[in-house]
Amino acid sequence: MLNDMEIAKKAEISPIEDIAARLGIEAKNLEKYGKYKAKVSCEGVNRKERKKGKLIMVTAMTPTPAGEGKTTTSIGLTDAFSLLGKRAAAALREPSLGPVFGMKGGATGGGYAQVMPRDEINLHFTGDIHAITAAHNLLAAIVDNRLHFDGVCGLLDCRRISWKRVMDMDDRVLREIVVGIGGPLRGIARETGFDITAASEVMAILCLAQGLKDLKHRIGNIFIGYSPQKKPVFARELKAAGSMAALLKEALQPNLVQTLEGNPVFIHGGPFANIAHGTSSIIATRLALSLADVVVTETGFGSDLGAEKFFDIVLRTGDVPPPDACVLVATLRALKLHGGVRLDEMSEENVGAVERGFENLQKHIENLRIFGVPSVIAINRFPNDTEEEIKKAMNLCHKEKARVALSEVYSKGGKGGLELAEEVLRASEEDESNFQFIYPLEMPLLDKIEIVAKKIYGAASIAMEGKIKRRILRIEREGFGHLPVCIAKTQYSLSDDEEALGRPKDFTLIVTDASLSSGAGFVVVYCGDIMTMPGLPKSPATERIDITDEGEIIGLS
């Protein structure tokens, strides 16, 4: 089989106007970025006469470091729905340069289930993430400027500033830095640091905002730090909302691209699910639902991360409905990993490991049932999977009374997803749907953390140092106890310990920090060794990426 790049080079893709027309979007409502990608003016699109389409959410079991193919499955499933005669679209996240040049590589699918133009999407795309980086760092510059001119008796206490800077790259040495050294002309010396842009609250705000007015309001509500009198200070008090929103005006409009089979895909926003809430923008999803019969959206990592946050954070905005059905992506290599097989032994048949590792998938099935949504397990087939391993996985799913289908979209495109698409439609039409949040907003923050830890992760208890508990209680006293929690933890385990594979039991979830994202509308709870600024791995993808003398980018997976 050809590799991803070879498949993409052979593809004949359509002008973006033709893709827009498939959804009834007129060319006058497009702001083109070349021939094959465009921003869509939501205000100009006529959506009044259309009935809202079905929403299909794609999540996964606990992944291996290489990922389990959620994006590939989402793209192939969209193509499959189109082959079934549905007007289909996908709503996905934008790739971050950190993973592109780091461990995972690109995020545009693979094989015959890709979005195009893949290289442009994986690199600068339409500049949205750069705009978010600029807006975030503008606020950081405003904060330090205010400190410089006001001194120690001003609005802000330099020892209690929580707002950092961001960049869209993995760079571990920037996690903790000192700024302002070298004399009074360089500002006030203080400790700060960098997060990756995907973890920025501005990223979360852009993805949760209903429109420009709501965007400005949310930006104004960003918590910056404390005054010398220990009162919380917000971005609106620094008059930062207007200028930040001006930088985000174009980024707020969703981006339209296409699959290899010519179906529309909105790619907009890119919050990480292990740190932030892990789904594409509400604006893009809502637009797609108003124009398509079926919309496929992806939530990052497993049901314990992206899916839980989609349910408990995104759906609480009221701007996106609960999904009509969920797809739970599983792979034999992930089952074998959780069954005790090493990464370098994945290609060897091991039916016993598939059975042992199934307990991990079993917990993710349970999680979706806790939220009361119909679901289908998609066995994402890889070339080295054997018939015996597949048979074992399917039988184990059937024993759980779970719907299951084999997905071969990587090797066959939309045709390889027909079985899955048909099963998803049956689930959405025949199975009982009784969506419910797992905690009420009026519940104390500590209780919310404990419920997620116990119900979704399978923890026995939670633990934290006294100072962390006091920080969380202070957030409550300051009027933010009604917000949902966004738990940041490793994606490689149901627990906060990435080495605890399978289905960990009787463990204690260790809370290591908490912060207020009042603009986005949630409280971030950090667990274990989670980092908001990743580092490059020993052999990063950047070593394989190059550009030829003719300008062709190579090595971008």
N, C-alpha and C positions, 0 to 999 in steps of 0.2 A: 504494500500500500504506500502511496505517496505520503510525504510528510506534510505538516500543516502549511508550510510556506509554499511548497510545490502545488498543493491543491489551490491555495489562494491565488497563485500566479496564473493558473489556468482558468480561473473563474471569469465569467462574463457578467459584470454587474451593471445595473441600470442607473441612468441619471436619477438623482435624488428626487426630481420633480415627479417621476413615474412612481416611485415608492410612496411619496406623499399622496398621490392621486388614489392609490389603493385604499387609503383611509378617508378619502374625500377632502383632503387638505389642498387648497388651491396654492399655486406657485407664488401668488402675491403675499402669502403668509409665511414664506420661507426666507430666511437669511442664509444664503449659501456660503459654505466654506469649501470652495472647490466644487467638483462635479458630483461628489458622492456623499457629502454630509452637509447638514444644514441645521440651524436653529429654527424652532417653530414658534410663531407668535400665537400664544394661546388665546389672546383676546380676539384675534381675527378669525378663529376657527368656529364654524357653525356647528354647535353640538346639541342644540335644543330639541331636535326631532328624534334623536337616537335614544334607544333604551340602553341602559348600562350593561356592559358585557360581563361575562363570568370572569372572576379573578382566580387564577391558579398560582399558588405559592410553592416555590421549590426550595427545599431545605435538604439536609443530609444527616447521616450518622457522623460520629466523631471521625474526622479525617486523618489521613496520613499526611506527612509534610508536603507531598506533591498535590494534595487536593483530590477530591473524588469526582469532579466533573459536573458540578452543579450548573455552571455557565453553559457548558456543552449540552447538557441535558435540556436546559431552558431554551436554548436556541433550536435544537433539534425538535423539541416538543412543539414549539411555535410553527416550525415548518410542517410538522405532522398534522397539526390542526388545520392548516391551510389546505393540505392534501385532502382532508375530510370535508372540504367545502366551507370551512369557517373563515370569516374575516379575522385573522389572527395578528397579534402584535406582542412584543415583549417589552418589558420595562426593567432595565438592568443598570448596574452601577458602572461608573467610569473607573478604568484601571489607575492605580497609583504608581508613580515611577519607582517608589520604594521596592515593592515586590517585583516589578518589571525588571529592574536591574539587580534584584536580590535573589531570593530563593525560588519563588514560584514562577517567575517569568510573566508573560502577558496574561490578559484576562478577556480574551475575545473568543473563547471556545476553542475547539480543535477538530481535526479531521474534516468531515463533510458537514459539520455543524459549527460554522464560524460566522462572525459578523465582520462586515467589510466597510471601509478599508482598514484592515487589521493593524498595520504598522502605524498609521496616523492616529487611530483610536488609542493604541497602547502608549504612544508618546505624548505629544502636546494636545492632540485632539482639537477642541475649539477653545482651549485656554481656560476652561472653568476652574480647574484646580489651581492654576496660577493666580486667577482672580481671587479665589478664596484665601490663598497664601498671602497675597498683597493686602487684602482687607484685614485679615487677622493681625498681620505685622504692623499695619497702620495704627491699630489700636495700641499695640505695644509701644510704638514710637510716641504716640500721644501721652501714654502713661509716663514714660521716662522724661518727656518734655515737661510735663506738669511737675514732676518731682524736681527737675532741674531749676525751674523758675520759682516754685513755691517753697522749696526747701523743706525742712523737717516740720514746719508748723502749718503746712498746707492741707489740702483735701485728703492726701494719701499718706499712709505710713509705709515707708520704703521697706520695712521689715515684714510687712504683711501683704505683699502683692502676690496674687496667685496667677495672674495672666502672664503666660510665657510667649515665646515666639514659635513659629512653625516653619518647616520646609518639607517639600515633597520628595524626600530621599531618606534612605536608611543611613544614619550617621551617629553611631553610639557615642562618639566623643562630645557631642553637643547636648547630651542629656542634662548635664549640670555645668553651668558656666558662671563667670563673674563678669559683669558689665560695669562701665563707668569708671574704670581705673585709669590713672594717669593725670589726675588733677581736676579742678573744678570745671574747666571748659568741656570736659567729657561726661558731665552729669554726675549723678550720685552713685557711688559704687555699691553694688548689691548682688546677691546671688539670684540666678534665674536659670533658664534652660530652654531647650527646644523640644517640641513634640513633632510627630509627623503630621502633615496637613490632614490626612484622613481622620486623625483624632481631634482635630480642631472643633471647637464648639461652633465656629462659623460654618463649617461643613455641615454639622448637624442641623443648624438653623436653616441653611439653604434647602436642605432636604425635607424639612418639616414645615416650612413656610407655605401659606396658602397663596401668597402673592406679594407684591412689592410693599404694600402697606403693612402686612403682617411681618414681612422681613425686617423692616425698619423698627417696628415695635419690639420684635424679639432681640434685635441687636442692641437696642437701648436697654434691655433688661439683663444684658451680660454682666455678671458679677466679676469685678476686677480685683478687689481686695478690701482692706479695711482702712478707715481713717485713724488718726492718732487717738481719737476718742473710742475706737473699736466699733465703729458703726460701719455696716456694709456700704460699699461704693459701687455704683453701676455705670456702664458706658454712657448712659444718657446724661449723667452729671458732668461728663467730660465733653459733651456735645459731639460725640463721635459717630452717632448712628447715621446721620445724613451722608457724610463722606464715605463711610464704609459701604453703605447701600449703593452709592453711586458707582463704586468699583465692582459691585455685584449685579448691576442692571442687566448686562448681557448674559452673565452666567446663570441668572434665574430662569432663562428660557430653555426648555428641554431640547436635547439634540436628537436628530433623526438620522439613522443609518439603515443598513439592510443586512439580511442573512445572505448566505451564498445562494439560496433559492429565491431571493427577491422579496422576502417578507419584511415588513417594517419593524424596526427596533428603536425604542427610545432609550438612550444611554445618558443618564443624568445623575450627578452626585456620586460620591464614593466613600461614605463612612465605613471604617472597618467594623466588623461585628464582634471581634474579641475585645475591642476598646470602646467603640461607639455603638450606634444602633443598627448599622449593617444593612440598610436597604436603600434603593434608589429614591428619588424625590417623590413627594406626594403630588407635586404638579405634573410630573411625567406620567405617573400611574393613573391619576385622575383623568388626564387628557386621553390616554390610551383606552381607558374603560368607556369613555364617551364616544369613541370612534370604532372600536373593534367588538366582535362577538365574544372573543376569548382573549384575555391578556395573561401572559405568563410573567411573573416577577420572581426574582431570586433573593433569598435572604442569606447572609454570610455564614459560613461554617455550619455547625450542627443545629439541631432543634433547641439545644440548651443555650445557644447564643443568638444568632440572627432571628430565628423563628420566635423565640420567647420575647425578644425586644420588639419584633414586628407586632406581636399580639398585645404586649403590655405597654408599649410606648406609641408606636405609629397609629394603631387603631383607636387609641384614646383621643386622638385629635378629632375624630369624627369625619375626616375628609376622605378616608379610604374604608370600604366595607370589609368585613371578615371574608377570607377567601372561601370560594365555593368548594374548593378541594385543595389538598396539599400533596405534593410529590416528595417523597423521602428517598433521596438518592443513596444507594449503597453499592459498594464494590467488593468483590471477593478479596482484593488485596487489603482493603481496610478490615474486613472480617478476619483475615489471616493475621494481620498485625495485632489486632486485639485478642487473637487466639494464641499469641506467643511467638509468631514467626518474625524473624528479622527482616529488615527492609531488603537486604541483598539476597534473600531467599524467596522472594515473592513469586518468582516465575515457576517455582516447583509446585506440583500438585500436592495439596494437603487438605483433604476433606475434613479431617479431625479438627484442624485449626479453624476452618470455616464454622464448624459447629460450636467450638469453644468461644469464638469471637462473636457469635450471634447475640450474646447477652448484651453487648453494646447497642446493637441495632434494636433489640427488644426494648431497651429503655427509651430510645427515641420514638418508637411506635407508641409507647405508653405516654410520652410527653404530648404528642399530638392528640391523643384521646383525652388527656386531661383538659385541653383547651376546647374539646368538643367539635373538632372539625374533621370532615371526611378525608381520608388519606389513601394514597397508593404508593407502594414501595417500588422504586425503579432500580432494577439490578443493572447498573451501567457496565456493559460488557467490555472487557479488555482482551487484546489478542491472545494473551497467555492463559486466559480462563479455560478450564476444562469442563466438559459436559457433566462429569460427576460432581464437580464443585458447584456448578450452577444448579443442578438438580437438588443438591443438598440445601442450598440457600433458599430455593423456591419452596421446598417442602417445609422448612422451618418457618417460613413466612405464613404458609397455609395453616400450620399448627397454631399460629397466633390469631387465626381468622382474619388475616390482613389481606387486602387486595395487593397483588404483586404482578409486575410485568417486566419482561426483558427489554432493555433499551439498547439499541445498536446504532444510535444516531451518529456516533463518531465515524463508523465505517460505511454507513449507508445514508446519512442525512435524514431528511424527513421520513422517508420510507421505513427507516429503521426505528422510527418512533411511533408508528401507527398503532401497534398493540398497546403501547403505553397511553397514547392519546385517547383511544377508545375506552380504556379502563378508567381514565381520569374523568371522562364525560359521564360514564356510568356512575361513578362515585358521586359526582356533583349532582346528579339527577335522582339517584335512588337511595343513597345513604342518608341517615339522619344527621342534620347539622344543628348543633346546639352550642354555639360559641359562648365562652365565658372567660372573663379575666380571672387570674388566679389570686388576685388580692384587690380589695377596695382601696381607693386613693386616700380615704380618711384614716387608714391604718397607719400606725407609727412606722417610721423608716426602718428601724431595726427589725420589726416584725415582717416587713416586706422582704427584706434581705433573707431572713430565715425561711420564709415560705418558698422563695425561689430556690434556695439552697437545698431544702428538704424535698420539695415536690419535683423539681426539674433536674437537679443534679444528683439527688439521692443521698445527700449529706445527712449525718446524724445530728449535727449541731453547727453553730458558727462561733468563731472566737476572734477577739481583737484586743489590742492594747487599750488601756484606759483612755489615752489621749485621742485615739481614733473614735471611740465611743462618744467622748465629749464633743468631738468635732461634729459628729452626726447629730447629736442632740442640740448642738448650737444651730445647725442648719434648720432644725425643726423650730426652735425658738424664734428664729428670724423670719418665720412665716412660710417655709418651703417644705414642710412635712407632708403636704398633700401631693407632692410630685411623685411620679413613678421612679423606680431605681433602674439604673443601667449598669449591670455588673460587668466589670472588665476582668477577664481571666483567660487562661490559656485555652486555645482551641483544640489542643491535642488530647484532652481528657475531659470527662464529665466533671472531674474535680478541679481543684486549683493546682494540682501537681501533674505536670505534663507526662511524667513517667508512670502515672497510675492509669493503665490501659484497661480495656474491657468495661466492666460495670463496677466501679469502686463502691464499697459499702462501708458503713460505720466510720466514715471519715469526718473530720472537722474542717469546714471551709474557713480558711484564715483570711480575714479582712485586714489589709495592710494600710489602706488610706481611703479617703472619701473627699469628693469635691462637688461644688454646686455648679451646675450648668443651667442657670435660671433663664437664660435666653432661649435655649433649646427646650427647656421644660422637663428636665430630669436631674436626678442626683447620681453622679458616677461613683461606684463603689469598686475599689481596686482590691484584687485578691491574689494571693501568692506572689510570684515574681513577675507579674505582667509589666511590660515596658510600653510607654506611650511613644517612645522613639526607638524603633527596631535598629539592629545593626546588620551589616552585610554578613552573609555566611562565609565560611572558609573558601569555597569555590563559587562565587556569585555569578549570576547570569550575565553580568556585565563583561566577563571574560570571553563570552561567546558571541557577543553582539558586535557587529562591524558594519561598515558601509563601503561599497565598492567604488572604484573610480568613476563609475557611471551614475552613482548616487543611489544605488539600490541597497536598502538595509537588509542585512542577513543575520542569522543567528537569534532572531527574536522569536521566542517560543510562544 
